[in-house]
């Protein structure tokens, strides 16, 4: 382990909860940002159906010479 000596400075009973807690806070902040800054994410959580895409236009007939 590359950073194994960190536990000589920080006790694992303090460091691990801080690490896991910070990861949890970051995940919550990312989800909060998605909910507040997008229009599709709340609809996704509520189970709204997706709007069907318009059909592609038919290809044009080749020009006659």
PDBQT receptor file of N, H, CA, C and O in Angstrom, charges set to zero:
ATOM      1  N   UNK A   1       0.852  -1.167   0.000  1.00  0.00    +0.000 N 
ATOM      2  CA  UNK A   1       0.000   0.000   0.000  1.00  0.00    +0.000 C 
ATOM      3  C   UNK A   1       0.904   1.238   0.000  1.00  0.00    +0.000 C 
ATOM      4  O   UNK A   1       1.781   1.388   0.850  1.00  0.00    +0.000 OA
ATOM      5  N   UNK A   2       0.669   2.098  -0.956  1.00  0.00    +0.000 N 
ATOM      6  H   UNK A   2      -0.044   1.976  -1.647  1.00  0.00    +0.000 HD
ATOM      7  CA  UNK A   2       1.504   3.264  -1.178  1.00  0.00    +0.000 C 
ATOM      8  C   UNK A   2       1.433   4.257  -0.019  1.00  0.00    +0.000 C 
ATOM      9  O   UNK A   2       2.461   4.794   0.395  1.00  0.00    +0.000 OA
ATOM     10  N   UNK A   3       0.251   4.503   0.501  1.00  0.00    +0.000 N 
ATOM     11  H   UNK A   3      -0.584   4.067   0.165  1.00  0.00    +0.000 HD
ATOM     12  CA  UNK A   3       0.066   5.511   1.545  1.00  0.00    +0.000 C 
ATOM     13  C   UNK A   3      -0.196   4.877   2.904  1.00  0.00    +0.000 C 
ATOM     14  O   UNK A   3      -0.947   5.436   3.704  1.00  0.00    +0.000 OA
ATOM     15  N   UNK A   4       0.397   3.736   3.183  1.00  0.00    +0.000 N 
ATOM     16  H   UNK A   4       1.007   3.282   2.533  1.00  0.00    +0.000 HD
ATOM     17  CA  UNK A   4       0.145   3.009   4.421  1.00  0.00    +0.000 C 
ATOM     18  C   UNK A   4       0.593   3.735   5.676  1.00  0.00    +0.000 C 
ATOM     19  O   UNK A   4       0.045   3.502   6.754  1.00  0.00    +0.000 OA
ATOM     20  N   UNK A   5       1.576   4.607   5.554  1.00  0.00    +0.000 N 
ATOM     21  H   UNK A   5       2.020   4.797   4.678  1.00  0.00    +0.000 HD
ATOM     22  CA  UNK A   5       2.080   5.298   6.751  1.00  0.00    +0.000 C 
ATOM     23  C   UNK A   5       1.165   6.418   7.222  1.00  0.00    +0.000 C 
ATOM     24  O   UNK A   5       1.413   7.006   8.275  1.00  0.00    +0.000 OA
ATOM     25  N   UNK A   6       0.105   6.730   6.464  1.00  0.00    +0.000 N 
ATOM     26  H   UNK A   6      -0.096   6.252   5.609  1.00  0.00    +0.000 HD
ATOM     27  CA  UNK A   6      -0.815   7.775   6.913  1.00  0.00    +0.000 C 
ATOM     28  C   UNK A   6      -1.455   7.400   8.245  1.00  0.00    +0.000 C 
ATOM     29  O   UNK A   6      -1.810   8.272   9.037  1.00  0.00    +0.000 OA
ATOM     30  N   UNK A   7      -1.601   6.094   8.490  1.00  0.00    +0.000 N 
ATOM     31  H   UNK A   7      -1.313   5.385   7.846  1.00  0.00    +0.000 HD
ATOM     32  CA  UNK A   7      -2.259   5.657   9.721  1.00  0.00    +0.000 C 
ATOM     33  C   UNK A   7      -1.344   5.806  10.937  1.00  0.00    +0.000 C 
ATOM     34  O   UNK A   7      -1.794   5.591  12.063  1.00  0.00    +0.000 OA
ATOM     35  N   UNK A   8      -0.083   6.166  10.744  1.00  0.00    +0.000 N 
ATOM     36  H   UNK A   8       0.282   6.340   9.830  1.00  0.00    +0.000 HD
ATOM     37  CA  UNK A   8       0.754   6.514  11.891  1.00  0.00    +0.000 C 
ATOM     38  C   UNK A   8       0.492   7.949  12.331  1.00  0.00    +0.000 C 
ATOM     39  O   UNK A   8       0.833   8.329  13.451  1.00  0.00    +0.000 OA
ATOM     40  N   UNK A   9      -0.118   8.753  11.446  1.00  0.00    +0.000 N 
ATOM     41  H   UNK A   9      -0.395   8.444  10.536  1.00  0.00    +0.000 HD
ATOM     42  CA  UNK A   9      -0.434  10.145  11.746  1.00  0.00    +0.000 C 
ATOM     43  C   UNK A   9      -1.904  10.286  12.142  1.00  0.00    +0.000 C 
ATOM     44  O   UNK A   9      -2.239  10.986  13.099  1.00  0.00    +0.000 OA
ATOM     45  N   UNK A  10      -2.777   9.608  11.386  1.00  0.00    +0.000 N 
ATOM     46  H   UNK A  10      -2.505   9.040  10.609  1.00  0.00    +0.000 HD
ATOM     47  CA  UNK A  10      -4.221   9.687  11.617  1.00  0.00    +0.000 C 
ATOM     48  C   UNK A  10      -4.701   8.320  12.062  1.00  0.00    +0.000 C 
ATOM     49  O   UNK A  10      -4.437   7.315  11.401  1.00  0.00    +0.000 OA
ATOM     50  N   UNK A  11      -5.399   8.283  13.170  1.00  0.00    +0.000 N 
ATOM     51  H   UNK A  11      -5.614   9.099  13.707  1.00  0.00    +0.000 HD
ATOM     52  CA  UNK A  11      -5.945   7.031  13.679  1.00  0.00    +0.000 C 
ATOM     53  C   UNK A  11      -7.027   6.517  12.714  1.00  0.00    +0.000 C 
ATOM     54  O   UNK A  11      -7.878   7.301  12.295  1.00  0.00    +0.000 OA
ATOM     55  N   UNK A  12      -7.020   5.227  12.351  1.00  0.00    +0.000 N 
ATOM     56  H   UNK A  12      -6.328   4.590  12.692  1.00  0.00    +0.000 HD
ATOM     57  CA  UNK A  12      -8.027   4.700  11.420  1.00  0.00    +0.000 C 
ATOM     58  C   UNK A  12      -9.458   4.861  11.909  1.00  0.00    +0.000 C 
ATOM     59  O   UNK A  12     -10.374   4.959  11.093  1.00  0.00    +0.000 OA
ATOM     60  N   UNK A  13      -9.674   4.891  13.221  1.00  0.00    +0.000 N 
ATOM     61  H   UNK A  13      -8.929   4.811  13.884  1.00  0.00    +0.000 HD
ATOM     62  CA  UNK A  13     -11.036   5.078  13.721  1.00  0.00    +0.000 C 
ATOM     63  C   UNK A  13     -11.541   6.503  13.482  1.00  0.00    +0.000 C 
ATOM     64  O   UNK A  13     -12.739   6.765  13.590  1.00  0.00    +0.000 OA
ATOM     65  N   UNK A  14     -10.640   7.409  13.160  1.00  0.00    +0.000 N 
ATOM     66  H   UNK A  14      -9.667   7.196  13.072  1.00  0.00    +0.000 HD
ATOM     67  CA  UNK A  14     -11.017   8.772  12.809  1.00  0.00    +0.000 C 
ATOM     68  C   UNK A  14     -10.950   8.956  11.292  1.00  0.00    +0.000 C 
ATOM     69  O   UNK A  14     -11.848   9.551  10.696  1.00  0.00    +0.000 OA
ATOM     70  N   UNK A  15      -9.896   8.449  10.675  1.00  0.00    +0.000 N 
ATOM     71  H   UNK A  15      -9.166   7.966  11.159  1.00  0.00    +0.000 HD
ATOM     72  CA  UNK A  15      -9.664   8.680   9.252  1.00  0.00    +0.000 C 
ATOM     73  C   UNK A  15     -10.657   7.990   8.335  1.00  0.00    +0.000 C 
ATOM     74  O   UNK A  15     -11.111   8.586   7.359  1.00  0.00    +0.000 OA
ATOM     75  N   UNK A  16     -11.002   6.748   8.629  1.00  0.00    +0.000 N 
ATOM     76  H   UNK A  16     -10.633   6.263   9.422  1.00  0.00    +0.000 HD
ATOM     77  CA  UNK A  16     -11.928   6.028   7.756  1.00  0.00    +0.000 C 
ATOM     78  C   UNK A  16     -13.335   6.628   7.768  1.00  0.00    +0.000 C 
ATOM     79  O   UNK A  16     -13.921   6.796   6.698  1.00  0.00    +0.000 OA
ATOM     80  N   UNK A  17     -13.900   6.957   8.925  1.00  0.00    +0.000 N 
ATOM     81  H   UNK A  17     -13.424   6.820   9.794  1.00  0.00    +0.000 HD
ATOM     82  CA  UNK A  17     -15.211   7.625   8.883  1.00  0.00    +0.000 C 
ATOM     83  C   UNK A  17     -15.168   8.973   8.164  1.00  0.00    +0.000 C 
ATOM     84  O   UNK A  17     -16.122   9.339   7.476  1.00  0.00    +0.000 OA
ATOM     85  N   UNK A  18     -14.066   9.715   8.318  1.00  0.00    +0.000 N 
ATOM     86  H   UNK A  18     -13.292   9.419   8.877  1.00  0.00    +0.000 HD
ATOM     87  CA  UNK A  18     -13.950  10.984   7.591  1.00  0.00    +0.000 C 
ATOM     88  C   UNK A  18     -13.889  10.755   6.085  1.00  0.00    +0.000 C 
ATOM     89  O   UNK A  18     -14.519  11.485   5.321  1.00  0.00    +0.000 OA
ATOM     90  N   UNK A  19     -13.138   9.752   5.658  1.00  0.00    +0.000 N 
ATOM     91  H   UNK A  19     -12.626   9.159   6.279  1.00  0.00    +0.000 HD
ATOM     92  CA  UNK A  19     -13.040   9.444   4.238  1.00  0.00    +0.000 C 
ATOM     93  C   UNK A  19     -14.394   9.021   3.677  1.00  0.00    +0.000 C 
ATOM     94  O   UNK A  19     -14.841   9.550   2.660  1.00  0.00    +0.000 OA
ATOM     95  N   UNK A  20     -15.041   8.075   4.336  1.00  0.00    +0.000 N 
ATOM     96  H   UNK A  20     -14.677   7.646   5.163  1.00  0.00    +0.000 HD
ATOM     97  CA  UNK A  20     -16.331   7.587   3.856  1.00  0.00    +0.000 C 
ATOM     98  C   UNK A  20     -17.409   8.666   3.950  1.00  0.00    +0.000 C 
ATOM     99  O   UNK A  20     -18.284   8.750   3.089  1.00  0.00    +0.000 OA
ATOM    100  N   UNK A  21     -17.344   9.474   4.975  1.00  0.00    +0.000 N 
ATOM    101  H   UNK A  21     -16.633   9.406   5.674  1.00  0.00    +0.000 HD
ATOM    102  CA  UNK A  21     -18.300  10.573   5.110  1.00  0.00    +0.000 C 
ATOM    103  C   UNK A  21     -18.139  11.610   4.016  1.00  0.00    +0.000 C 
ATOM    104  O   UNK A  21     -19.128  12.132   3.502  1.00  0.00    +0.000 OA
ATOM    105  N   UNK A  22     -16.894  11.915   3.655  1.00  0.00    +0.000 N 
ATOM    106  H   UNK A  22     -16.090  11.491   4.072  1.00  0.00    +0.000 HD
ATOM    107  CA  UNK A  22     -16.674  12.887   2.582  1.00  0.00    +0.000 C 
ATOM    108  C   UNK A  22     -17.136  12.348   1.235  1.00  0.00    +0.000 C 
ATOM    109  O   UNK A  22     -17.658  13.104   0.415  1.00  0.00    +0.000 OA
ATOM    110  N   UNK A  23     -16.953  11.067   0.998  1.00  0.00    +0.000 N 
ATOM    111  H   UNK A  23     -16.529  10.454   1.664  1.00  0.00    +0.000 HD
ATOM    112  CA  UNK A  23     -17.448  10.463  -0.246  1.00  0.00    +0.000 C 
ATOM    113  C   UNK A  23     -18.973  10.538  -0.291  1.00  0.00    +0.000 C 
ATOM    114  O   UNK A  23     -19.547  10.819  -1.342  1.00  0.00    +0.000 OA
ATOM    115  N   UNK A  24     -19.624  10.290   0.832  1.00  0.00    +0.000 N 
ATOM    116  H   UNK A  24     -19.157  10.062   1.686  1.00  0.00    +0.000 HD
ATOM    117  CA  UNK A  24     -21.085  10.366   0.898  1.00  0.00    +0.000 C 
ATOM    118  C   UNK A  24     -21.575  11.788   0.646  1.00  0.00    +0.000 C 
ATOM    119  O   UNK A  24     -22.541  11.991  -0.090  1.00  0.00    +0.000 OA
ATOM    120  N   UNK A  25     -20.924  12.757   1.244  1.00  0.00    +0.000 N 
ATOM    121  H   UNK A  25     -20.139  12.592   1.842  1.00  0.00    +0.000 HD
ATOM    122  CA  UNK A  25     -21.318  14.159   1.050  1.00  0.00    +0.000 C 
ATOM    123  C   UNK A  25     -21.149  14.568  -0.410  1.00  0.00    +0.000 C 
ATOM    124  O   UNK A  25     -22.006  15.262  -0.957  1.00  0.00    +0.000 OA
ATOM    125  N   UNK A  26     -20.072  14.154  -1.041  1.00  0.00    +0.000 N 
ATOM    126  H   UNK A  26     -19.376  13.590  -0.597  1.00  0.00    +0.000 HD
ATOM    127  CA  UNK A  26     -19.853  14.489  -2.449  1.00  0.00    +0.000 C 
ATOM    128  C   UNK A  26     -20.935  13.860  -3.321  1.00  0.00    +0.000 C 
ATOM    129  O   UNK A  26     -21.446  14.513  -4.232  1.00  0.00    +0.000 OA
ATOM    130  N   UNK A  27     -21.292  12.601  -3.059  1.00  0.00    +0.000 N 
ATOM    131  H   UNK A  27     -20.878  12.071  -2.320  1.00  0.00    +0.000 HD
ATOM    132  CA  UNK A  27     -22.333  11.936  -3.845  1.00  0.00    +0.000 C 
ATOM    133  C   UNK A  27     -23.674  12.649  -3.686  1.00  0.00    +0.000 C 
ATOM    134  O   UNK A  27     -24.407  12.815  -4.661  1.00  0.00    +0.000 OA
ATOM    135  N   UNK A  28     -23.995  13.066  -2.473  1.00  0.00    +0.000 N 
ATOM    136  H   UNK A  28     -23.400  12.931  -1.681  1.00  0.00    +0.000 HD
ATOM    137  CA  UNK A  28     -25.255  13.784  -2.244  1.00  0.00    +0.000 C 
ATOM    138  C   UNK A  28     -25.247  15.119  -2.971  1.00  0.00    +0.000 C 
ATOM    139  O   UNK A  28     -26.258  15.514  -3.552  1.00  0.00    +0.000 OA
ATOM    140  N   UNK A  29     -24.121  15.817  -2.945  1.00  0.00    +0.000 N 
ATOM    141  H   UNK A  29     -23.300  15.496  -2.473  1.00  0.00    +0.000 HD
ATOM    142  CA  UNK A  29     -24.028  17.106  -3.642  1.00  0.00    +0.000 C 
ATOM    143  C   UNK A  29     -24.175  16.945  -5.149  1.00  0.00    +0.000 C 
ATOM    144  O   UNK A  29     -24.799  17.782  -5.802  1.00  0.00    +0.000 OA
ATOM    145  N   UNK A  30     -23.613  15.889  -5.703  1.00  0.00    +0.000 N 
ATOM    146  H   UNK A  30     -23.106  15.210  -5.172  1.00  0.00    +0.000 HD
ATOM    147  CA  UNK A  30     -23.746  15.653  -7.144  1.00  0.00    +0.000 C 
ATOM    148  C   UNK A  30     -25.212  15.393  -7.502  1.00  0.00    +0.000 C 
ATOM    149  O   UNK A  30     -25.716  15.935  -8.486  1.00  0.00    +0.000 OA
ATOM    150  N   UNK A  31     -25.888  14.571  -6.711  1.00  0.00    +0.000 N 
ATOM    151  H   UNK A  31     -25.478  14.131  -5.912  1.00  0.00    +0.000 HD
ATOM    152  CA  UNK A  31     -27.292  14.304  -6.987  1.00  0.00    +0.000 C 
ATOM    153  C   UNK A  31     -28.150  15.563  -6.803  1.00  0.00    +0.000 C 
ATOM    154  O   UNK A  31     -29.068  15.804  -7.586  1.00  0.00    +0.000 OA
ATOM    155  N   UNK A  32     -27.863  16.338  -5.806  1.00  0.00    +0.000 N 
ATOM    156  H   UNK A  32     -27.117  16.142  -5.170  1.00  0.00    +0.000 HD
ATOM    157  CA  UNK A  32     -28.593  17.586  -5.599  1.00  0.00    +0.000 C 
ATOM    158  C   UNK A  32     -28.391  18.533  -6.783  1.00  0.00    +0.000 C 
ATOM    159  O   UNK A  32     -29.338  19.182  -7.226  1.00  0.00    +0.000 OA
ATOM    160  N   UNK A  33     -27.168  18.613  -7.291  1.00  0.00    +0.000 N 
ATOM    161  H   UNK A  33     -26.399  18.086  -6.931  1.00  0.00    +0.000 HD
ATOM    162  CA  UNK A  33     -26.903  19.457  -8.453  1.00  0.00    +0.000 C 
ATOM    163  C   UNK A  33     -27.665  18.960  -9.677  1.00  0.00    +0.000 C 
ATOM    164  O   UNK A  33     -28.170  19.764 -10.460  1.00  0.00    +0.000 OA
ATOM    165  N   UNK A  34     -27.751  17.646  -9.848  1.00  0.00    +0.000 N 
ATOM    166  H   UNK A  34     -27.341  16.992  -9.212  1.00  0.00    +0.000 HD
ATOM    167  CA  UNK A  34     -28.512  17.103 -10.974  1.00  0.00    +0.000 C 
ATOM    168  C   UNK A  34     -29.998  17.430 -10.856  1.00  0.00    +0.000 C 
ATOM    169  O   UNK A  34     -30.641  17.791 -11.842  1.00  0.00    +0.000 OA
ATOM    170  N   UNK A  35     -30.531  17.305  -9.663  1.00  0.00    +0.000 N 
ATOM    171  H   UNK A  35     -30.008  17.012  -8.862  1.00  0.00    +0.000 HD
ATOM    172  CA  UNK A  35     -31.960  17.549  -9.467  1.00  0.00    +0.000 C 
ATOM    173  C   UNK A  35     -32.299  19.020  -9.688  1.00  0.00    +0.000 C 
ATOM    174  O   UNK A  35     -33.330  19.336 -10.281  1.00  0.00    +0.000 OA
ATOM    175  N   UNK A  36     -31.445  19.910  -9.220  1.00  0.00    +0.000 N 
ATOM    176  H   UNK A  36     -30.607  19.653  -8.739  1.00  0.00    +0.000 HD
ATOM    177  CA  UNK A  36     -31.765  21.339  -9.294  1.00  0.00    +0.000 C 
ATOM    178  C   UNK A  36     -31.398  21.971 -10.630  1.00  0.00    +0.000 C 
ATOM    179  O   UNK A  36     -31.961  23.010 -10.974  1.00  0.00    +0.000 OA
ATOM    180  N   UNK A  37     -30.482  21.392 -11.394  1.00  0.00    +0.000 N 
ATOM    181  H   UNK A  37     -30.024  20.548 -11.115  1.00  0.00    +0.000 HD
ATOM    182  CA  UNK A  37     -30.006  22.046 -12.612  1.00  0.00    +0.000 C 
ATOM    183  C   UNK A  37     -30.424  21.366 -13.906  1.00  0.00    +0.000 C 
ATOM    184  O   UNK A  37     -30.038  21.823 -14.982  1.00  0.00    +0.000 OA
ATOM    185  N   UNK A  38     -31.187  20.306 -13.839  1.00  0.00    +0.000 N 
ATOM    186  H   UNK A  38     -31.500  19.935 -12.965  1.00  0.00    +0.000 HD
ATOM    187  CA  UNK A  38     -31.650  19.646 -15.061  1.00  0.00    +0.000 C 
ATOM    188  C   UNK A  38     -33.160  19.518 -15.018  1.00  0.00    +0.000 C 
ATOM    189  O   UNK A  38     -33.771  19.545 -13.950  1.00  0.00    +0.000 OA
ATOM    190  N   UNK A  39     -33.750  19.379 -16.189  1.00  0.00    +0.000 N 
ATOM    191  H   UNK A  39     -33.254  19.357 -17.057  1.00  0.00    +0.000 HD
ATOM    192  CA  UNK A  39     -35.198  19.184 -16.243  1.00  0.00    +0.000 C 
ATOM    193  C   UNK A  39     -35.553  17.714 -16.393  1.00  0.00    +0.000 C 
ATOM    194  O   UNK A  39     -36.681  17.323 -16.093  1.00  0.00    +0.000 OA
ATOM    195  N   UNK A  40     -34.620  16.895 -16.849  1.00  0.00    +0.000 N 
ATOM    196  H   UNK A  40     -33.704  17.213 -17.093  1.00  0.00    +0.000 HD
ATOM    197  CA  UNK A  40     -34.928  15.485 -17.098  1.00  0.00    +0.000 C 
ATOM    198  C   UNK A  40     -34.760  14.602 -15.870  1.00  0.00    +0.000 C 
ATOM    199  O   UNK A  40     -35.419  13.567 -15.772  1.00  0.00    +0.000 OA
ATOM    200  N   UNK A  41     -33.896  14.981 -14.931  1.00  0.00    +0.000 N 
ATOM    201  H   UNK A  41     -33.361  15.822 -15.011  1.00  0.00    +0.000 HD
ATOM    202  CA  UNK A  41     -33.621  14.088 -13.799  1.00  0.00    +0.000 C 
ATOM    203  C   UNK A  41     -34.821  13.914 -12.869  1.00  0.00    +0.000 C 
ATOM    204  O   UNK A  41     -35.120  12.782 -12.491  1.00  0.00    +0.000 OA
ATOM    205  N   UNK A  42     -35.526  14.988 -12.483  1.00  0.00    +0.000 N 
ATOM    206  H   UNK A  42     -35.284  15.908 -12.790  1.00  0.00    +0.000 HD
ATOM    207  CA  UNK A  42     -36.723  14.772 -11.647  1.00  0.00    +0.000 C 
ATOM    208  C   UNK A  42     -37.786  13.933 -12.362  1.00  0.00    +0.000 C 
ATOM    209  O   UNK A  42     -38.462  13.119 -11.732  1.00  0.00    +0.000 OA
ATOM    210  N   UNK A  43     -37.931  14.129 -13.665  1.00  0.00    +0.000 N 
ATOM    211  H   UNK A  43     -37.382  14.790 -14.176  1.00  0.00    +0.000 HD
ATOM    212  CA  UNK A  43     -38.881  13.314 -14.432  1.00  0.00    +0.000 C 
ATOM    213  C   UNK A  43     -38.452  11.854 -14.426  1.00  0.00    +0.000 C 
ATOM    214  O   UNK A  43     -39.288  10.955 -14.339  1.00  0.00    +0.000 OA
ATOM    215  N   UNK A  44     -37.159  11.624 -14.518  1.00  0.00    +0.000 N 
ATOM    216  H   UNK A  44     -36.480  12.355 -14.589  1.00  0.00    +0.000 HD
ATOM    217  CA  UNK A  44     -36.634  10.256 -14.475  1.00  0.00    +0.000 C 
ATOM    218  C   UNK A  44     -36.945   9.602 -13.138  1.00  0.00    +0.000 C 
ATOM    219  O   UNK A  44     -37.364   8.445 -13.095  1.00  0.00    +0.000 OA
ATOM    220  N   UNK A  45     -36.744  10.334 -12.044  1.00  0.00    +0.000 N 
ATOM    221  H   UNK A  45     -36.404  11.274 -12.079  1.00  0.00    +0.000 HD
ATOM    222  CA  UNK A  45     -37.038   9.791 -10.721  1.00  0.00    +0.000 C 
ATOM    223  C   UNK A  45     -38.532   9.540 -10.525  1.00  0.00    +0.000 C 
ATOM    224  O   UNK A  45     -38.917   8.594  -9.837  1.00  0.00    +0.000 OA
ATOM    225  N   UNK A  46     -39.371  10.381 -11.125  1.00  0.00    +0.000 N 
ATOM    226  H   UNK A  46     -39.058  11.149 -11.683  1.00  0.00    +0.000 HD
ATOM    227  CA  UNK A  46     -40.814  10.218 -10.983  1.00  0.00    +0.000 C 
ATOM    228  C   UNK A  46     -41.365   9.158 -11.933  1.00  0.00    +0.000 C 
ATOM    229  O   UNK A  46     -42.530   8.777 -11.814  1.00  0.00    +0.000 OA
ATOM    230  N   UNK A  47     -40.572   8.687 -12.850  1.00  0.00    +0.000 N 
ATOM    231  H   UNK A  47     -39.626   8.997 -12.946  1.00  0.00    +0.000 HD
ATOM    232  CA  UNK A  47     -41.016   7.634 -13.752  1.00  0.00    +0.000 C 
ATOM    233  C   UNK A  47     -41.787   8.131 -14.942  1.00  0.00    +0.000 C 
ATOM    234  O   UNK A  47     -42.576   7.381 -15.515  1.00  0.00    +0.000 OA
ATOM    235  N   UNK A  48     -41.590   9.363 -15.332  1.00  0.00    +0.000 N 
ATOM    236  H   UNK A  48     -40.949   9.973 -14.867  1.00  0.00    +0.000 HD
ATOM    237  CA  UNK A  48     -42.288   9.892 -16.500  1.00  0.00    +0.000 C 
ATOM    238  C   UNK A  48     -41.817   9.164 -17.751  1.00  0.00    +0.000 C 
ATOM    239  O   UNK A  48     -40.647   8.801 -17.877  1.00  0.00    +0.000 OA
ATOM    240  N   UNK A  49     -42.741   8.961 -18.662  1.00  0.00    +0.000 N 
ATOM    241  H   UNK A  49     -43.691   9.256 -18.560  1.00  0.00    +0.000 HD
ATOM    242  CA  UNK A  49     -42.382   8.277 -19.904  1.00  0.00    +0.000 C 
ATOM    243  C   UNK A  49     -41.614   9.216 -20.813  1.00  0.00    +0.000 C 
ATOM    244  O   UNK A  49     -41.828  10.428 -20.807  1.00  0.00    +0.000 OA
ATOM    245  N   UNK A  50     -40.742   8.654 -21.572  1.00  0.00    +0.000 N 
ATOM    246  H   UNK A  50     -40.567   7.670 -21.578  1.00  0.00    +0.000 HD
ATOM    247  CA  UNK A  50     -39.930   9.446 -22.500  1.00  0.00    +0.000 C 
ATOM    248  C   UNK A  50     -40.780   9.844 -23.697  1.00  0.00    +0.000 C 
ATOM    249  O   UNK A  50     -41.676   9.105 -24.105  1.00  0.00    +0.000 OA
ATOM    250  N   UNK A  51     -40.498  10.996 -24.250  1.00  0.00    +0.000 N 
ATOM    251  H   UNK A  51     -39.770  11.596 -23.919  1.00  0.00    +0.000 HD
ATOM    252  CA  UNK A  51     -41.187  11.460 -25.446  1.00  0.00    +0.000 C 
ATOM    253  C   UNK A  51     -40.574  10.747 -26.631  1.00  0.00    +0.000 C 
ATOM    254  O   UNK A  51     -39.354  10.708 -26.789  1.00  0.00    +0.000 OA
ATOM    255  N   UNK A  52     -41.437  10.182 -27.464  1.00  0.00    +0.000 N 
ATOM    256  H   UNK A  52     -42.429  10.214 -27.336  1.00  0.00    +0.000 HD
ATOM    257  CA  UNK A  52     -40.952   9.460 -28.639  1.00  0.00    +0.000 C 
ATOM    258  C   UNK A  52     -40.335  10.445 -29.625  1.00  0.00    +0.000 C 
ATOM    259  O   UNK A  52     -40.852  11.541 -29.838  1.00  0.00    +0.000 OA
ATOM    260  N   UNK A  53     -39.246  10.042 -30.207  1.00  0.00    +0.000 N 
ATOM    261  H   UNK A  53     -38.826   9.152 -30.034  1.00  0.00    +0.000 HD
ATOM    262  CA  UNK A  53     -38.574  10.886 -31.196  1.00  0.00    +0.000 C 
ATOM    263  C   UNK A  53     -39.394  10.911 -32.482  1.00  0.00    +0.000 C 
ATOM    264  O   UNK A  53     -40.058   9.934 -32.827  1.00  0.00    +0.000 OA
ATOM    265  N   UNK A  54     -39.339  12.024 -33.174  1.00  0.00    +0.000 N 
ATOM    266  H   UNK A  54     -38.799  12.818 -32.894  1.00  0.00    +0.000 HD
ATOM    267  CA  UNK A  54     -40.053  12.150 -34.449  1.00  0.00    +0.000 C 
ATOM    268  C   UNK A  54     -39.426  11.197 -35.460  1.00  0.00    +0.000 C 
ATOM    269  O   UNK A  54     -38.210  11.006 -35.461  1.00  0.00    +0.000 OA
ATOM    270  N   UNK A  55     -40.246  10.600 -36.317  1.00  0.00    +0.000 N 
ATOM    271  H   UNK A  55     -41.234  10.755 -36.315  1.00  0.00    +0.000 HD
ATOM    272  CA  UNK A  55     -39.686   9.683 -37.313  1.00  0.00    +0.000 C 
ATOM    273  C   UNK A  55     -38.763  10.429 -38.273  1.00  0.00    +0.000 C 
ATOM    274  O   UNK A  55     -38.965  11.606 -38.573  1.00  0.00    +0.000 OA
ATOM    275  N   UNK A  56     -37.769   9.726 -38.735  1.00  0.00    +0.000 N 
ATOM    276  H   UNK A  56     -37.605   8.770 -38.492  1.00  0.00    +0.000 HD
ATOM    277  CA  UNK A  56     -36.810  10.323 -39.669  1.00  0.00    +0.000 C 
ATOM    278  C   UNK A  56     -37.506  10.583 -41.000  1.00  0.00    +0.000 C 
ATOM    279  O   UNK A  56     -38.340   9.784 -41.424  1.00  0.00    +0.000 OA
ATOM    280  N   UNK A  57     -37.177  11.687 -41.665  1.00  0.00    +0.000 N 
ATOM    281  H   UNK A  57     -36.499  12.337 -41.321  1.00  0.00    +0.000 HD
ATOM    282  CA  UNK A  57     -37.805  11.974 -42.958  1.00  0.00    +0.000 C 
ATOM    283  C   UNK A  57     -37.381  10.931 -44.001  1.00  0.00    +0.000 C 
ATOM    284  O   UNK A  57     -36.282  10.380 -43.943  1.00  0.00    +0.000 OA
ATOM    285  N   UNK A  58     -38.267  10.684 -44.934  1.00  0.00    +0.000 N 
ATOM    286  H   UNK A  58     -39.160  11.132 -44.981  1.00  0.00    +0.000 HD
ATOM    287  CA  UNK A  58     -37.969   9.711 -46.003  1.00  0.00    +0.000 C 
ATOM    288  C   UNK A  58     -36.845  10.267 -46.865  1.00  0.00    +0.000 C 
ATOM    289  O   UNK A  58     -36.770  11.476 -47.085  1.00  0.00    +0.000 OA
ATOM    290  N   UNK A  59     -35.973   9.396 -47.354  1.00  0.00    +0.000 N 
ATOM    291  H   UNK A  59     -36.034   8.413 -47.176  1.00  0.00    +0.000 HD
ATOM    292  CA  UNK A  59     -34.882   9.873 -48.213  1.00  0.00    +0.000 C 
ATOM    293  C   UNK A  59     -35.442  10.421 -49.516  1.00  0.00    +0.000 C 
ATOM    294  O   UNK A  59     -36.437   9.928 -50.047  1.00  0.00    +0.000 OA
ATOM    295  N   UNK A  60     -34.784  11.443 -50.011  1.00  0.00    +0.000 N 
ATOM    296  H   UNK A  60     -33.975  11.844 -49.581  1.00  0.00    +0.000 HD
ATOM    297  CA  UNK A  60     -35.221  12.084 -51.271  1.00  0.00    +0.000 C 
ATOM    298  C   UNK A  60     -34.955  11.141 -52.436  1.00  0.00    +0.000 C 
ATOM    299  O   UNK A  60     -34.000  10.364 -52.438  1.00  0.00    +0.000 OA
ATOM    300  N   UNK A  61     -35.831  11.238 -53.418  1.00  0.00    +0.000 N 
ATOM    301  H   UNK A  61     -36.607  11.869 -53.416  1.00  0.00    +0.000 HD
ATOM    302  CA  UNK A  61     -35.657  10.409 -54.624  1.00  0.00    +0.000 C 
ATOM    303  C   UNK A  61     -34.442  10.913 -55.390  1.00  0.00    +0.000 C 
ATOM    304  O   UNK A  61     -34.179  12.115 -55.423  1.00  0.00    +0.000 OA
ATOM    305  N   UNK A  62     -33.703   9.995 -56.007  1.00  0.00    +0.000 N 
ATOM    306  H   UNK A  62     -33.917   9.018 -55.980  1.00  0.00    +0.000 HD
ATOM    307  CA  UNK A  62     -32.528  10.440 -56.777  1.00  0.00    +0.000 C 
ATOM    308  C   UNK A  62     -32.945  11.292 -57.983  1.00  0.00    +0.000 C 
ATOM    309  O   UNK A  62     -33.971  11.044 -58.617  1.00  0.00    +0.000 OA
ATOM    310  N   UNK A  63     -32.138  12.275 -58.270  1.00  0.00    +0.000 N 
ATOM    311  H   UNK A  63     -31.305  12.476 -57.755  1.00  0.00    +0.000 HD
ATOM    312  CA  UNK A  63     -32.428  13.172 -59.405  1.00  0.00    +0.000 C 
ATOM    313  C   UNK A  63     -32.241  12.422 -60.724  1.00  0.00    +0.000 C 
ATOM    314  O   UNK A  63     -31.293  11.656 -60.896  1.00  0.00    +0.000 OA
ATOM    315  N   UNK A  64     -33.185  12.668 -61.664  1.00  0.00    +0.000 N 
ATOM    316  H   UNK A  64     -33.955  13.291 -61.525  1.00  0.00    +0.000 HD
ATOM    317  CA  UNK A  64     -33.082  12.040 -62.999  1.00  0.00    +0.000 C 
ATOM    318  C   UNK A  64     -32.213  12.894 -63.884  1.00  0.00    +0.000 C 
ATOM    319  O   UNK A  64     -32.227  14.122 -63.811  1.00  0.00    +0.000 OA
ATOM    320  N   UNK A  65     -31.447  12.209 -64.734  1.00  0.00    +0.000 N 
ATOM    321  H   UNK A  65     -31.435  11.211 -64.794  1.00  0.00    +0.000 HD
ATOM    322  CA  UNK A  65     -30.558  12.942 -65.662  1.00  0.00    +0.000 C 
ATOM    323  C   UNK A  65     -31.184  13.133 -66.989  1.00  0.00    +0.000 C 
ATOM    324  O   UNK A  65     -30.575  13.726 -67.879  1.00  0.00    +0.000 OA
TER     325      UNK A  65
